[in-house]
Every structure is written in C-alpha cells, then in structure tokens.
C-alpha cells in the first residue's frame, strides 16, 4: 500500500481561575430550568440556550456567544446564562464578554477583563483595583504581579513596578517571564542601566519568536547590530520554518517593542500564555491570548499562537474541524503584508485553506510569498504539496521541479522529500520511468525513511519487478515503523507475490487490525485468502473492501475478482 506525506511542510503555537470550570465553555454547565413538558410553560430562552451549547461543543465560541446573548434577551436575570455567555464571549474575543463582565463579580476572568478595559481607558488605578480582587490561588498568583506592575508603571512608578516583580524572579519555570517584563518596563521607562541588567538576565539559549524580537530590538537600539543579527539567526537555526520572516524581522529590529503600559500588559498575557504548554491549559492559554489581542490587536505573535491553539496543533493526532480551521483563519486575517510575521501567518493560512479543500486560494498565497522570496524552495514545495494532496499532480510537478532546482547540486539530505513528492506525482501521472529514479534518489538521500522504502518497495511489487529487493526494503521499513499498517500491508503483499502465503496472511491480518476501514488493505487480505485456498474468507474480504468506499480503480478490480471467481459481482 502506497502512502505519501501529508501537506504541512511548515509547522508554525484550567479552571482554577473560574467560578465555573473552564470546560463549561465546551458544554458542561446545565440550564437552570428543565426541558418543557406538556404540563409546564416553555421557557423561551431554552431554544437559544441549546443552540449556544451546541455551538460551544463544536468549538464555535463566536456563534455560542451570540446565542447566549439571544437567550439572555428573554431571560436577562439568569446567572448561568450570563456566565456561559461570558466564557464564550471571552474565547471569541467578542463584545458580549465586555457587556456581561460587570454581572459576574466573583469571576476572576471578568475581573481581568474589566481591569484590561480600565487600563485601555487610561485609568490604571482602577485597573489595579480590579486585578487585586483576583482569588488567592496558584494561577492568579502568576498573572497578578505582572498586571499590577504594568499599572504601577502606567501611574509613573517604575521602581514600584520593578519591586513588585522582583520577588517572582526565582519563581521556577515562570521566573523568566517576570524578568522579561521587568526588563520591558525599565526599557519603556528609558532606564538604560536597569534594562541592561535585566535583559542580561534573560536566558536566550533557545529563543522563541517573541523573545528574539525583544532581544534583537534592545541590542539594535543600543548600537549592537551584530548581536541583534546573531539573536535572529539563532532563532532561525532553532526554528527553520521562520526563515521566511527573517528579512522583515531584520528590517524592523530597531523598532521599540513596548512603548505604553497597555502594550506591556498585552505582552504579559502573551508571555504567560506561551508558557502554558500543557494540554489541560489550552483554555486558559486561549483566554490570555484573547486578552493580549484585546489590549493590542496588532500583536501578531499572539495571533499566530492563538490560531495554532484553535486547531490544537500541539497534538499530532488532533484533526481540526472545519469550524476550528475557519476560526483560525479569522484570527490570522488581520495580519497584513507589512507585518514582520506576515510570511509565517500566510503559510499557516495556506495550510488551513488546503485542509478546507480550497487549493486555489492556498496556492495563491504561497505564490505571492514565492514572488517575494524567489530563493526559498520550501514555499515552492509547500505549493506542490497543496496540489498533490488535492489530487492535482499535474499542477504540482512544476513546483517540485523548481524547488529541486533551487535545492542545489548535489542536493542536501533534506531534499529527499522533494524527490519523493515529485516521484509520487510522476507516478500518479503515469510516468513511472521518471518516478523510479526520483524515488531512488530520495532513498539515497534518506536511506532510513519508511515512507520512501514503502512506496518504492510496493511499486516494484505491484509491477512484479525486483521482488527480492522490494521484500528487503519493506522488511527494513517494518523494522523502522512496525505499527504502520501501510508498511505491513505492503510487506504482506510482496510476500504474497513471492509465494509466501502463510507469512503474507499473518502480515495482512495485522495490517487490517491496524487499519480496519482501509479498502485496499482489506482487498489485499482477500487476495491472500484466495491464494491460501480459503475462498469464503476471500469473498467476504473482497465484499467488505467494496463496502469501504474504494476508489474507482480498486472498485473495478474487486468487482472483477468476484465476477471471475464467483460468477457474479456483489450487488
């Protein structure tokens, strides 16, 4: 069984603070009234409430917030509707949250939102009052000093702000967050001596995007352009996918990152959100990023992380829904071409559009980036990936050819995927004579790549060519990835071709157990049963494969086998 790489060459990412559990936004709270019965009068808010709960359950907080607002129009004094509507509004970044926050005096997130609004209006004393009402719990203890310090700076008390943050400098994994915010406060105040000392205490061993921007800005503004460039180059070395942003990051590195207290508060939310990487903290990370964007809508780093959070990109097994992907696109949409992070955002948008079945729009974005970065083979390859996964290999081939030309001669080991993907497309368009040497070149560049070993070995077996070599390749692939059903299917298939029926059956049964709904794998097991003389089992397996939505070619082959061996196709 052949399998190719998915699109995605670029990878660009708790209820303690709530009076109700954060999971309530996804549908755990209950409506205060039961469903109407013939003996009771229907609650007119119930339909809107159910619609809101459904929207929340599919991670569509904007729609949920609107339905909660509609329910509240007919049941305005319902505290649970207000609370659930507020949570959805916060996650959506919508006005509903601001309207409902004053009605939730015991809710910590409402206090944070009201403090944010006061700061945006320039009333830092009032903002501090709200922040000081946060409950005495572990999570509130993390965010409160940061926000109080920025309100103190807003009131002209730089030293008071630094004194507020100082005791938290040694706060375990979060200590660096406080040091960085103290440095930003001193920098914004023009206190060069304190800023120099504090920035020097910030660890830049493995800089993330925002930290690199901050440190490069400081170094450049102090006249140390060489060090600023080194910070950005270290970022790219650690995160090669951000290379597309390097020219604009370099061009803008002399600009001051934080100039006002409100911008500083946004940065506090962002730096803390970026530190919350645990799966159970996704809700709170989303909330903090929404607060950051409320305070500073142009904070593109927050948009990139929020979009990744909305599709749960930290989980390699997560399959985002169309609603989640549309939400992520909406989050990224405000990032404009002049922004230093437009390139990474556009790549992320292209990936989302491709996953939503809109390859034309995805490739248009990547073409625009390629025009600005003509020496970047990754952008060309990403466009090729879009067309390939959309089953448009004819349109993908020119992109892979250009990318390979840019990769260099001799090609680097990392170019194996370019040859592999071009080989797949050449095979799909009926040009095996060109595909085979490309696949062999991919294997030469990456000898232990299971994808290539599987694809080339199976291709040979399906053509009754080089069966011994194919068997050796697929055995190696199975050793590298023993739980991959595609590899086990291919190895079972070649063993069947070589007459090793017993071995083939064992492998193909294991492959079906791992991929029970794959038509091709089930069909191959049927072939092995037939070869073993187990005709009823073969008929069952072929019939099952027909019921698993095989493509037109496989469907015709299955029907032909049933017709040949049993005299009539399966109805």
C-alpha positions as CSV (number, residue, x, y, z in Angstrom):
1,X,0.0,0.0,0.0
2,X,1.5,3.3,-1.1
3,X,1.1,6.3,1.3
4,X,2.6,9.7,0.8
5,X,3.5,12.6,3.1
6,X,0.6,14.9,4.1
7,X,0.6,18.6,3.4
8,X,2.3,20.6,6.1
9,X,5.9,21.1,5.3
10,X,5.9,24.2,7.6
11,X,4.9,23.9,11.3
12,X,4.2,27.3,12.7
13,X,1.9,27.6,18.8
14,X,-7.7,25.0,33.6
15,X,-10.5,26.0,35.6
16,X,-8.6,27.3,38.7
17,X,-9.4,30.9,37.9
18,X,-13.1,30.4,37.2
19,X,-16.0,30.2,39.4
20,X,-17.3,27.6,37.0
21,X,-15.0,25.1,35.3
22,X,-13.4,26.2,32.1
23,X,-14.7,23.1,30.4
24,X,-18.1,24.7,30.8
25,X,-17.4,26.6,27.6
26,X,-17.5,23.3,25.8
27,X,-20.7,22.2,27.3
28,X,-20.6,21.1,31.0
29,X,-22.9,23.7,32.7
30,X,-26.6,23.0,32.9
31,X,-29.5,25.2,32.1
32,X,-31.3,26.1,35.3
33,X,-34.7,25.0,34.0
34,X,-35.6,21.6,32.8
35,X,-36.9,21.0,29.3
36,X,-40.5,21.9,29.0
37,X,-43.2,19.3,29.4
38,X,-46.8,19.4,28.4
39,X,-47.6,20.5,32.0
40,X,-45.1,23.4,32.1
41,X,-44.9,26.6,30.2
42,X,-41.9,26.6,27.7
43,X,-39.0,28.8,28.6
44,X,-38.5,31.0,25.5
45,X,-34.7,31.1,26.2
46,X,-34.4,27.3,26.0
47,X,-34.0,27.0,22.2
48,X,-31.3,29.7,22.1
49,X,-29.6,28.1,25.0
50,X,-29.5,24.7,23.3
51,X,-28.1,26.3,20.1
52,X,-25.5,28.0,22.2
53,X,-24.5,24.8,23.9
54,X,-24.2,23.0,20.6
55,X,-22.0,25.8,19.1
56,X,-19.8,25.7,22.2
57,X,-19.5,21.9,21.9
58,X,-18.1,22.2,18.3
59,X,-15.7,24.9,19.4
60,X,-17.5,27.8,17.7
61,X,-17.5,30.3,20.6
62,X,-18.5,33.3,18.5
63,X,-21.8,31.7,17.5
64,X,-22.2,30.4,21.0
65,X,-21.8,33.9,22.4
66,X,-24.5,35.2,20.0
67,X,-27.0,32.5,21.0
68,X,-26.3,33.1,24.7
69,X,-27.0,36.8,24.2
70,X,-30.3,35.9,22.4
71,X,-31.2,33.7,25.3
72,X,-30.4,36.4,27.8
73,X,-32.8,38.8,26.0
74,X,-35.7,36.7,27.1
75,X,-34.2,35.5,30.5
76,X,-32.0,38.5,31.4
77,X,-31.6,37.6,35.1
78,X,-30.4,34.1,34.6
79,X,-26.9,33.9,36.2
80,X,-25.8,30.7,34.4
81,X,-26.7,32.1,31.0
82,X,-24.6,35.2,31.8
83,X,-21.7,33.1,33.0
84,X,-21.7,30.8,30.0
85,X,-22.2,33.6,27.6
86,X,-19.3,35.5,29.2
87,X,-17.0,32.5,28.8
88,X,-17.9,32.0,25.1
89,X,-17.5,35.8,24.5
90,X,-14.0,35.7,26.0
91,X,-13.0,32.8,23.8
92,X,-14.4,34.6,20.8
93,X,-13.0,38.0,21.7
94,X,-16.4,39.4,21.2
95,X,-18.3,42.4,22.7
96,X,-20.7,40.1,24.6
97,X,-17.9,39.3,27.1
98,X,-17.4,43.0,27.9
99,X,-21.2,43.6,28.4
100,X,-21.5,40.6,30.7
101,X,-18.3,41.1,32.8
102,X,-19.9,43.6,35.3
103,X,-22.6,41.0,36.1
104,X,-20.0,38.4,37.4
105,X,-18.4,40.0,40.4
106,X,-17.0,36.7,41.7
107,X,-15.5,35.6,38.3
108,X,-11.7,36.1,38.0
109,X,-11.7,36.3,34.2
110,X,-14.4,39.0,34.5
111,X,-12.1,40.9,36.9
112,X,-9.2,40.6,34.4
113,X,-11.3,41.8,31.5
114,X,-12.6,44.8,33.5
115,X,-9.1,45.7,34.5
116,X,-8.0,45.5,30.9
117,X,-10.8,47.9,29.9
118,X,-9.9,50.3,32.6
119,X,-6.3,50.3,31.5
120,X,-7.3,50.9,27.9
121,X,-9.2,54.0,29.1
122,X,-6.0,55.2,30.9
123,X,-7.4,54.5,34.4
124,X,-4.5,52.4,35.8
125,X,-5.5,52.9,39.4
126,X,-9.0,51.4,38.6
127,X,-7.3,48.6,36.6
128,X,-5.1,47.7,39.6
129,X,-8.2,47.7,41.8
130,X,-9.8,45.0,39.6
131,X,-6.6,43.0,39.4
132,X,-6.3,43.0,43.2
133,X,-9.7,41.2,43.5
134,X,-8.3,38.0,41.9
135,X,-8.6,35.0,44.2
136,X,-5.6,33.7,46.2
137,X,-4.8,30.7,44.1
138,X,-1.7,29.5,42.3
139,X,-2.7,30.7,38.8
140,X,-3.9,34.1,39.9
141,X,-0.6,34.4,41.7
142,X,1.2,34.1,38.4
143,X,-0.6,36.8,36.5
144,X,-1.4,39.4,39.2
145,X,2.1,40.7,39.8
146,X,2.7,41.2,36.1
147,X,-0.5,43.2,35.6
148,X,-0.1,45.2,38.9
149,X,3.5,46.1,37.8
150,X,2.3,47.5,34.5
151,X,-0.4,49.5,36.2
152,X,2.2,51.0,38.5
153,X,4.3,51.9,35.5
154,X,1.2,53.5,34.0
155,X,0.9,55.6,37.1
156,X,4.6,56.7,36.7
157,X,6.0,54.4,39.4
158,X,8.8,52.5,37.6
159,X,10.6,51.5,40.8
160,X,7.4,50.3,42.4
161,X,6.7,48.1,39.3
162,X,10.2,46.6,39.5
163,X,9.8,46.0,43.2
164,X,6.5,44.2,42.6
165,X,8.1,41.8,40.1
166,X,11.4,41.3,41.9
167,X,10.2,38.6,44.4
168,X,9.0,36.5,41.5
169,X,12.3,36.3,39.6
170,X,13.1,32.9,41.1
171,X,9.6,31.5,40.5
172,X,10.6,28.2,39.0
173,X,9.7,27.8,35.3
174,X,7.9,31.1,35.2
175,X,10.7,33.2,36.7
176,X,11.9,34.3,33.2
177,X,8.5,35.7,32.4
178,X,8.9,38.2,35.4
179,X,12.5,39.1,34.5
180,X,11.5,39.8,30.9
181,X,8.6,42.0,31.9
182,X,10.7,43.9,34.3
183,X,13.2,44.5,31.5
184,X,10.4,45.8,29.3
185,X,9.2,48.1,32.0
186,X,12.7,49.6,32.5
187,X,13.2,49.8,28.7
188,X,9.9,51.6,28.3
189,X,10.8,54.0,31.1
190,X,14.1,54.8,29.4
191,X,16.0,53.3,32.4
192,X,19.0,52.1,30.4
193,X,21.0,50.9,33.4
194,X,18.2,48.7,34.8
195,X,17.2,47.5,31.4
196,X,20.7,46.4,30.5
197,X,21.0,44.5,33.8
198,X,17.6,42.8,33.4
199,X,17.9,42.0,29.7
200,X,21.2,40.4,30.5
201,X,19.5,38.1,33.0
202,X,17.0,36.9,30.3
203,X,18.0,33.5,29.0
204,X,18.3,33.4,25.2
205,X,19.6,29.9,24.9
206,X,16.7,28.7,22.8
207,X,14.8,31.9,21.9
208,X,11.2,31.8,20.8
209,X,9.9,34.2,18.2
210,X,8.7,37.0,20.5
211,X,11.7,36.8,22.8
212,X,14.1,37.0,19.8
213,X,12.2,40.1,18.6
214,X,12.5,41.8,22.0
215,X,16.2,41.0,22.5
216,X,17.1,41.9,18.9
217,X,15.3,45.2,19.3
218,X,17.2,46.0,22.5
219,X,20.6,45.1,21.1
220,X,19.9,47.1,17.8
221,X,18.8,50.2,19.7
222,X,21.9,50.0,21.9
223,X,24.0,50.1,18.7
224,X,24.9,46.4,18.8
225,X,23.6,45.4,15.5
226,X,25.9,42.4,15.2
227,X,24.4,40.9,18.4
228,X,20.9,41.7,17.2
229,X,21.6,39.8,14.0
230,X,23.0,36.9,16.0
231,X,19.8,36.7,18.1
232,X,17.7,36.5,15.0
233,X,20.0,33.9,13.3
234,X,19.8,31.8,16.5
235,X,16.0,31.9,16.2
236,X,16.1,30.7,12.6
237,X,18.6,28.0,13.4
238,X,16.2,26.7,16.1
239,X,13.1,27.2,14.0
240,X,13.9,27.0,10.3
241,X,10.3,27.5,9.3
242,X,10.6,31.1,10.4
243,X,13.3,31.9,7.8
244,X,10.7,33.4,5.6
245,X,10.2,36.1,8.2
246,X,13.9,36.9,8.6
247,X,14.2,39.8,6.1
248,X,11.4,41.8,7.7
249,X,12.5,40.9,11.2
250,X,15.9,42.3,10.4
251,X,14.4,45.4,8.8
252,X,12.3,46.1,11.9
253,X,14.6,45.1,14.6
254,X,15.5,48.7,15.5
255,X,11.9,49.5,16.5
256,X,10.9,49.6,20.1
257,X,8.8,46.6,21.1
258,X,6.9,48.2,24.0
259,X,6.1,51.9,24.4
260,X,2.9,52.0,26.6
261,X,1.6,50.3,29.7
262,X,-1.3,48.8,27.7
263,X,1.2,47.2,25.3
264,X,3.1,45.9,28.2
265,X,0.0,44.3,29.7
266,X,-0.6,42.6,26.3
267,X,3.0,41.4,26.4
268,X,2.4,40.0,29.9
269,X,-0.6,38.0,28.8
270,X,1.4,36.8,25.7
271,X,4.5,35.7,27.6
272,X,2.4,33.8,30.2
273,X,0.2,32.2,27.6
274,X,3.3,31.0,25.7
275,X,4.5,29.3,28.9
276,X,1.2,27.4,29.3
277,X,2.0,24.4,27.1
278,X,0.2,21.6,28.9
279,X,-2.8,20.2,27.1
280,X,-5.1,21.0,30.1
281,X,-4.1,24.6,29.9
282,X,-5.3,25.2,26.3
283,X,-8.5,27.0,27.5
284,X,-6.5,29.4,29.7
285,X,-3.9,29.9,27.0
286,X,-6.6,30.9,24.6
287,X,-8.1,33.3,27.2
288,X,-4.8,35.0,27.8
289,X,-4.1,35.4,24.1
290,X,-7.6,36.9,23.6
291,X,-6.8,39.4,26.4
292,X,-3.5,40.2,24.8
293,X,-5.2,40.9,21.4
294,X,-7.9,43.0,23.1
295,X,-5.2,45.2,24.5
296,X,-3.1,45.2,21.4
297,X,-4.8,43.9,18.2
298,X,-1.6,44.3,16.2
299,X,0.3,41.7,18.4
300,X,0.8,39.2,15.5
301,X,2.8,36.8,17.6
302,X,-0.3,36.3,19.8
303,X,-2.4,35.7,16.6
304,X,0.0,33.0,15.4
305,X,-0.1,31.2,18.8
306,X,-3.9,31.6,19.1
307,X,-4.5,30.2,15.6
308,X,-2.3,27.2,16.4
309,X,-4.2,26.7,19.7
310,X,-7.5,26.9,18.0
311,X,-6.6,23.8,15.9
312,X,-4.7,22.2,18.7
313,X,-1.5,21.9,16.7
314,X,0.4,20.7,19.7
315,X,-1.4,17.4,19.4
316,X,-0.1,15.5,16.4
317,X,-3.2,13.3,16.5
318,X,-5.7,16.1,16.5
319,X,-7.9,16.5,13.5
320,X,-9.3,20.1,13.5
321,X,-12.9,20.6,12.3
322,X,-13.8,23.0,9.6
323,X,-15.2,25.3,12.2
324,X,-12.0,25.3,14.1
325,X,-10.0,25.9,10.9
326,X,-12.3,28.8,9.9
327,X,-11.8,30.3,13.4
328,X,-8.0,30.1,13.0
329,X,-8.3,31.8,9.6
330,X,-10.3,34.6,11.1
331,X,-7.6,35.0,13.8
332,X,-4.9,35.3,11.2
333,X,-6.7,37.5,8.8
334,X,-5.7,40.9,10.3
335,X,-2.0,40.2,9.8
336,X,-1.1,42.3,6.8
337,X,1.9,42.1,4.3
338,X,3.8,44.9,6.0
339,X,3.9,42.9,9.3
340,X,7.2,41.1,10.1
341,X,5.2,37.9,10.7
342,X,3.1,38.1,7.6
343,X,5.1,35.3,5.9
344,X,4.6,32.7,8.7
345,X,0.9,33.7,9.0
346,X,0.3,33.3,5.3
347,X,1.9,29.9,5.3
348,X,-0.3,28.9,8.2
349,X,-3.3,30.3,6.3
350,X,-2.4,28.3,3.2
351,X,-2.2,25.1,5.2
352,X,-5.7,25.8,6.6
353,X,-7.2,26.6,3.2
354,X,-5.7,23.5,1.7
355,X,-7.2,21.4,4.5
356,X,-10.6,23.1,3.9
357,X,-10.5,22.0,0.2
358,X,-9.6,25.4,-1.2
359,X,-6.3,24.7,-3.0
360,X,-6.6,27.7,-5.4
361,X,-6.6,30.2,-2.5
362,X,-3.8,28.3,-0.7
363,X,-1.5,28.3,-3.7
364,X,-2.3,31.9,-4.5
365,X,-1.0,32.9,-1.0
366,X,2.1,30.8,-1.5
367,X,2.7,32.1,-5.0
368,X,2.7,35.6,-3.5
369,X,5.2,34.7,-0.9
370,X,7.4,32.9,-3.5
371,X,7.4,36.1,-5.6
372,X,8.9,37.9,-2.5
373,X,11.2,35.1,-1.6
374,X,12.3,33.6,-5.0
375,X,15.2,31.6,-3.5
376,X,13.0,29.7,-1.0
377,X,12.4,26.1,-2.2
378,X,10.2,25.4,0.9
379,X,7.5,27.7,-0.4
380,X,7.5,26.1,-3.8
381,X,7.4,22.6,-2.2
382,X,4.5,23.7,0.0
383,X,2.5,24.8,-3.1
384,X,3.3,21.5,-4.7
385,X,2.1,19.7,-1.6
386,X,-1.2,21.6,-1.8
387,X,-1.8,20.5,-5.4
388,X,-0.6,16.9,-4.6
389,X,-3.0,16.4,-1.7
390,X,-5.8,17.9,-3.8
391,X,-5.0,15.1,-6.4
392,X,-3.8,17.6,-8.9
393,X,-0.3,16.2,-9.5
394,X,0.0,17.7,-13.0
395,X,-0.2,21.2,-11.3
396,X,2.1,20.1,-8.5
397,X,5.0,18.9,-10.7
398,X,6.3,22.3,-11.8
399,X,6.5,23.5,-8.2
400,X,8.6,20.4,-7.2
401,X,10.8,20.8,-10.2
402,X,11.6,24.4,-9.4
403,X,12.1,23.5,-5.7
404,X,14.6,20.8,-6.7
405,X,16.5,23.2,-8.9
406,X,16.8,25.6,-6.0
407,X,17.9,22.9,-3.6
408,X,21.4,22.7,-5.1
409,X,23.6,20.2,-6.8
410,X,24.5,17.9,-5.2
411,X,21.2,18.1,-3.2
412,X,21.3,18.1,0.6
413,X,19.9,15.2,2.6
414,X,16.8,17.3,3.5
415,X,15.9,17.4,-0.2
416,X,14.8,13.7,-0.1
417,X,11.1,14.8,0.4
418,X,11.3,16.9,-2.8
419,X,12.4,14.0,-4.9
420,X,9.9,11.7,-3.1
421,X,7.0,14.0,-3.7
422,X,8.0,14.6,-7.3
423,X,8.3,10.9,-7.8
424,X,4.8,10.4,-6.4
425,X,3.4,12.9,-8.8
426,X,5.2,11.4,-11.8
427,X,3.9,8.0,-10.9
428,X,0.3,9.4,-10.5
429,X,0.5,11.0,-13.9
430,X,1.6,7.7,-15.5
431,X,5.3,8.4,-15.9
432,X,7.0,5.6,-13.9
433,X,10.1,5.9,-16.0
434,X,10.7,9.4,-14.4
435,X,9.2,8.4,-11.0
436,X,11.5,5.5,-10.3
437,X,14.8,7.4,-10.4
438,X,13.3,10.2,-8.3
439,X,12.2,7.7,-5.6
440,X,15.7,6.0,-5.7
441,X,17.3,9.4,-5.3
442,X,15.1,10.1,-2.3
443,X,16.2,6.8,-0.8
444,X,19.8,7.6,-1.5
445,X,19.4,10.9,0.4
446,X,17.5,9.4,3.3
447,X,18.1,5.6,3.4
448,X,16.1,5.0,6.6
449,X,13.0,6.9,5.5
450,X,10.0,4.5,5.9
451,X,7.8,6.5,3.5
452,X,10.3,6.0,0.7
453,X,11.1,2.4,1.4
454,X,7.4,1.6,1.5
455,X,6.4,3.5,-1.7
456,X,9.2,2.2,-3.8
457,X,9.0,-1.4,-2.5
458,X,5.3,-1.6,-3.1
459,X,5.6,0.0,-6.5
460,X,8.0,-2.7,-7.6
461,X,5.9,-5.5,-6.1
462,X,2.7,-4.2,-7.9
463,X,4.7,-4.4,-11.1
464,X,6.1,-7.8,-10.4
465,X,9.6,-6.3,-10.5
466,X,12.6,-6.7,-8.2
467,X,10.6,-8.7,-5.7
468,X,13.6,-9.7,-3.6
469,X,14.7,-6.0,-3.3
470,X,11.2,-4.9,-2.6
471,X,10.9,-7.5,0.2
472,X,14.2,-6.4,1.7
473,X,13.1,-2.7,1.6
474,X,9.7,-3.4,3.1
475,X,11.2,-5.5,5.9
476,X,13.5,-2.6,6.7
477,X,10.6,-0.2,6.7
478,X,8.6,-2.5,9.0
479,X,11.6,-2.6,11.4
480,X,11.7,1.2,11.4
481,X,7.9,1.5,11.9
482,X,6.4,-1.8,13.0
483,X,2.9,-0.4,13.7
484,X,2.4,1.3,10.3
485,X,-0.5,-0.5,8.6
486,X,0.6,0.7,5.2
487,X,4.1,-0.8,5.6
488,X,2.7,-4.1,6.9
489,X,0.2,-4.2,4.0
490,X,3.0,-3.7,1.5
491,X,5.2,-6.3,3.1
492,X,2.3,-8.8,3.2
493,X,1.6,-8.0,-0.4
494,X,5.1,-8.7,-1.6
495,X,5.3,-11.9,0.5
496,X,2.2,-13.0,-1.3
497,X,3.7,-12.1,-4.7
498,X,6.8,-14.2,-3.7
499,X,4.5,-17.2,-2.8
500,X,5.0,-17.0,1.0
501,X,1.3,-17.3,1.6
502,X,1.4,-18.1,5.4
503,X,3.7,-15.2,6.1
504,X,1.5,-12.9,3.9
505,X,-1.7,-13.8,5.7
506,X,-0.1,-13.1,9.1
507,X,1.1,-9.6,8.0
508,X,-2.1,-8.7,6.2
509,X,-4.3,-9.7,9.1
510,X,-2.2,-7.5,11.3
511,X,-2.5,-4.6,8.8
512,X,-6.3,-5.0,8.8
513,X,-6.4,-4.9,12.5
514,X,-4.5,-1.6,12.5
515,X,-6.5,-0.2,9.6
516,X,-9.9,-2.0,9.6
517,X,-11.6,0.6,7.4
518,X,-9.0,0.7,4.6
519,X,-10.4,-0.8,1.4
520,X,-7.0,-1.6,-0.2
521,X,-5.7,-3.4,2.9
522,X,-8.9,-5.4,3.1
523,X,-8.7,-6.2,-0.6
524,X,-5.2,-7.5,-0.2
525,X,-6.2,-9.7,2.6
526,X,-8.9,-11.2,0.4
527,X,-6.2,-11.9,-2.3
528,X,-4.1,-13.7,0.3
529,X,-7.1,-15.8,1.5
530,X,-7.8,-16.8,-2.1
531,X,-4.1,-17.7,-2.7
532,X,-4.3,-19.9,0.5
533,X,-7.4,-21.7,-0.9
534,X,-9.8,-20.1,1.7
535,X,-12.4,-19.0,-0.8
536,X,-15.2,-18.0,1.5
537,X,-12.9,-15.8,3.5
538,X,-11.6,-14.2,0.3
539,X,-15.2,-13.5,-0.9
540,X,-16.0,-11.9,2.5
541,X,-12.9,-9.8,2.5
542,X,-13.4,-8.5,-1.1
543,X,-17.0,-7.8,-0.3
544,X,-16.0,-5.9,2.8
545,X,-13.5,-3.9,0.8
546,X,-16.2,-2.9,-1.7
547,X,-18.2,-1.5,1.2
548,X,-15.4,0.8,2.3
549,X,-15.7,3.3,-0.5
550,X,-12.7,2.2,-2.6
551,X,-11.6,4.5,-5.5
552,X,-12.8,3.7,-9.0
553,X,-9.8,1.6,-10.0
554,X,-9.8,-0.5,-6.8
555,X,-13.6,-0.9,-7.1
556,X,-13.3,-2.2,-10.6
557,X,-10.6,-4.6,-9.7
558,X,-12.6,-6.0,-6.7
559,X,-15.7,-6.5,-8.8
560,X,-13.7,-8.2,-11.5
561,X,-12.3,-10.7,-9.0
562,X,-15.7,-11.5,-7.6
563,X,-17.1,-11.9,-11.2
564,X,-14.2,-14.1,-12.2
565,X,-14.2,-16.4,-9.2
566,X,-17.8,-16.5,-8.2
567,X,-19.7,-15.7,-11.4
568,X,-21.5,-12.5,-10.4
569,X,-20.5,-9.2,-8.9
570,X,-21.6,-8.3,-5.4
571,X,-24.9,-6.4,-5.6
